[in-house]
């Protein structure tokens, strides 16, 4: 009985854990831009959960704030990234002038955009 329990644990650890990690992790997004300079001054997280992204990047995020605070973060000086989903991009707070975003990485969960200079 204990041998079967240990075998089940090993199979789950070696077989299933990496697969689940790929489905729930944003490590690949962070790896796609980790060596780029300069690092982002802020990552604006819009209507997605950023916990995996934050864990792997350690970059400052703007998350669950008021619309005015989102707008301020989107227009602040420096390099600003936006973490969201394609379907939620249209609901970003409007800025003046309008944001110009360039996709820099995506995975099955999220899309990472970089704000372009105005």
SULTABEL-V428958 format. One record per run of one state. SS is the DSSP state (H for helix, E for strand, C for the rest). FROM is the first residue (numbers start at 0). TO is the last residue. Records with the same first field share a line. If there is no record, write none. Layout:
SS: FROM-TO, FROM-TO
This chain:
C: 0-0, 24-25, 33-40, 45-49, 57-59, 62-65, 75-78, 84-84, 91-99, 106-109, 115-117
H: 1-23, 26-32, 50-56, 66-74, 85-90
E: 41-44, 60-61, 79-83, 100-105, 110-114
